[in-house]
Amino acid sequence: MNSSRRQVLKSTGSMAVLGLAAAAGLFRPGSAWAQGGWNQAAFSTKSLNDTVKAMGGASAAESRDIQINSPDIAENGAVVPFTISSKIPKTEQVALLVEKNPNVLAASFSIPSGTEPWVNTRVKMGQTSNVIALVKADGKFYYTTKEVKVTLGGCGG
């Protein structure tokens, strides 16, 4: 039997088993990816203070122990790369906010205990804006800010 045909038959069998398991109600499609509820209120906020309150805090303090690495000028606002790291002990959560987006909270990551508080992601930015890295550590919130310029089509600034 042809090896590529064998691979197709193997993968088809696996998909059939998953389909039967879903039909039997053993798991819901997408349940493996949805580890818990998402904070819809936080993702609907319009400012840093509103986001902090929606995430369970009272206020956020500025910190130099948070670092945002991103391009100063992004030629394509659809995929702007960001790396956020925190040197604050007991970091529990890292979030990325874009001030001039319709909803400021663009991404939020839970940091398990004992892991390095470092995330790498890409977000969409509609225009030049301040970007805020928000960190929850030991129940308190901290942030730092950086301006990222977005050019349209790579020919403006």
C-alpha positions as CSV (number, residue, x, y, z in Angstrom):
1,M,0.0,0.0,0.0
2,N,1.2,3.5,-0.8
3,S,2.6,5.3,2.3
4,S,0.7,8.5,1.6
5,R,-2.5,6.5,1.2
6,R,-1.8,4.9,4.5
7,Q,-1.4,8.3,6.2
8,V,-4.7,9.5,4.8
9,L,-6.4,6.4,6.1
10,K,-4.9,6.8,9.6
11,S,-5.9,10.5,9.8
12,T,-9.4,9.7,8.5
13,G,-9.8,7.1,11.2
14,S,-8.7,9.5,13.9
15,M,-11.1,12.1,12.8
16,A,-14.0,9.6,12.7
17,V,-13.2,8.6,16.4
18,L,-13.2,12.3,17.4
19,G,-16.5,12.9,15.6
20,L,-18.1,9.9,17.3
21,A,-16.9,11.1,20.7
22,A,-18.3,14.6,20.1
23,A,-21.6,13.1,18.9
24,A,-21.8,10.9,22.0
25,G,-21.4,14.0,24.2
26,L,-18.0,13.0,25.6
27,F,-16.6,16.4,24.9
28,R,-17.9,19.6,23.4
29,P,-16.1,21.0,20.3
30,G,-13.8,23.7,21.4
31,S,-13.9,22.7,25.1
32,A,-10.2,21.7,25.0
33,W,-9.3,25.3,24.1
34,A,-11.8,27.1,26.4
35,Q,-10.0,26.5,29.7
36,G,-12.3,28.8,31.6
37,G,-14.6,31.7,31.1
38,W,-13.2,34.9,29.6
39,N,-13.7,38.2,31.2
40,Q,-16.1,39.8,28.7
41,A,-16.4,43.0,30.8
42,A,-12.6,43.6,30.7
43,F,-12.5,43.1,26.9
44,S,-15.3,45.7,26.5
45,T,-13.5,48.6,28.4
46,K,-12.4,51.9,27.0
47,S,-9.6,53.0,29.3
48,L,-6.8,51.7,31.6
49,N,-8.7,52.5,34.8
50,D,-11.9,50.7,33.5
51,T,-9.8,47.7,32.5
52,V,-8.1,47.5,35.9
53,K,-11.5,47.7,37.7
54,A,-13.0,45.0,35.4
55,M,-10.1,42.7,36.2
56,G,-10.7,43.1,40.0
57,G,-8.3,45.9,40.9
58,A,-8.7,49.4,42.3
59,S,-5.8,51.2,40.5
60,A,-2.5,50.6,38.8
61,A,0.9,52.0,39.6
62,E,3.5,52.7,37.0
63,S,6.5,50.4,37.1
64,R,10.0,50.2,35.4
65,D,10.1,46.5,36.0
66,I,7.8,45.8,33.0
67,Q,9.3,45.9,29.5
68,I,7.5,46.2,26.2
69,N,9.5,45.3,23.1
70,S,7.9,46.3,19.8
71,P,8.8,48.2,16.7
72,D,8.6,52.0,17.2
73,I,7.0,52.3,13.7
74,A,4.7,49.5,12.5
75,E,4.3,49.4,8.8
76,N,1.3,47.1,9.0
77,G,-1.2,47.8,11.7
78,A,-2.9,44.5,11.2
79,V,-0.1,42.5,12.7
80,V,2.0,44.4,15.2
81,P,4.4,42.2,17.2
82,F,4.8,42.6,21.0
83,T,6.9,41.0,23.6
84,I,6.1,41.8,27.2
85,S,8.2,40.8,30.2
86,S,7.9,41.4,33.9
87,K,10.5,41.4,36.6
88,I,7.9,41.9,39.3
89,P,7.8,39.0,41.8
90,K,4.6,36.8,41.8
91,T,3.4,38.0,38.4
92,E,0.0,36.4,37.9
93,Q,-1.3,38.0,34.7
94,V,0.0,40.1,31.8
95,A,-2.3,42.1,29.6
96,L,-1.8,44.3,26.5
97,L,-3.9,47.4,26.0
98,V,-4.0,49.7,22.9
99,E,-5.4,53.1,23.9
100,K,-6.9,54.2,20.6
101,N,-8.5,50.8,19.6
102,P,-12.3,50.7,20.0
103,N,-11.8,48.3,23.0
104,V,-8.5,48.9,24.7
105,L,-7.8,45.4,26.0
106,A,-6.2,43.5,23.1
107,A,-4.8,40.4,24.9
108,S,-4.6,38.9,28.4
109,F,-2.5,36.0,29.6
110,S,-2.5,34.1,32.8
111,I,0.9,33.3,34.1
112,P,1.1,30.0,36.1
113,S,3.1,30.1,39.3
114,G,6.8,29.2,38.7
115,T,6.9,30.2,35.1
116,E,8.8,33.1,33.6
117,P,6.4,36.2,33.1
118,W,7.1,36.7,29.4
119,V,4.6,36.7,26.5
120,N,4.9,37.2,22.8
121,T,1.9,38.1,20.7
122,R,0.6,40.1,17.7
123,V,-2.3,42.6,17.8
124,K,-4.2,44.8,15.4
125,M,-3.7,48.5,15.8
126,G,-6.0,50.9,13.9
127,Q,-3.8,53.9,14.3
128,T,-0.7,55.4,16.1
129,S,-1.4,54.9,19.8
130,N,0.1,54.4,23.2
131,V,0.3,50.7,24.1
132,I,0.1,49.7,27.8
133,A,1.5,46.5,29.4
134,L,-0.6,45.8,32.4
135,V,0.7,43.3,35.0
136,K,-1.1,41.8,38.0
137,A,1.3,40.6,40.6
138,D,0.5,39.5,44.1
139,G,-3.0,41.0,43.7
140,K,-1.8,44.5,42.7
141,F,-1.7,46.1,39.2
142,Y,1.3,47.7,37.6
143,Y,1.8,49.2,34.1
144,T,4.2,50.7,31.6
145,T,3.5,52.6,28.4
146,K,5.1,52.9,25.0
147,E,4.0,54.8,21.8
148,V,3.8,52.8,18.6
149,K,3.4,54.6,15.3
150,V,1.3,52.9,12.7
151,T,1.9,53.8,9.0
152,L,-0.7,53.1,6.4
153,G,0.7,50.9,3.6
154,G,4.2,51.5,4.9
155,C,4.5,55.0,3.3
156,G,3.6,57.4,6.0
157,G,4.6,58.3,9.6
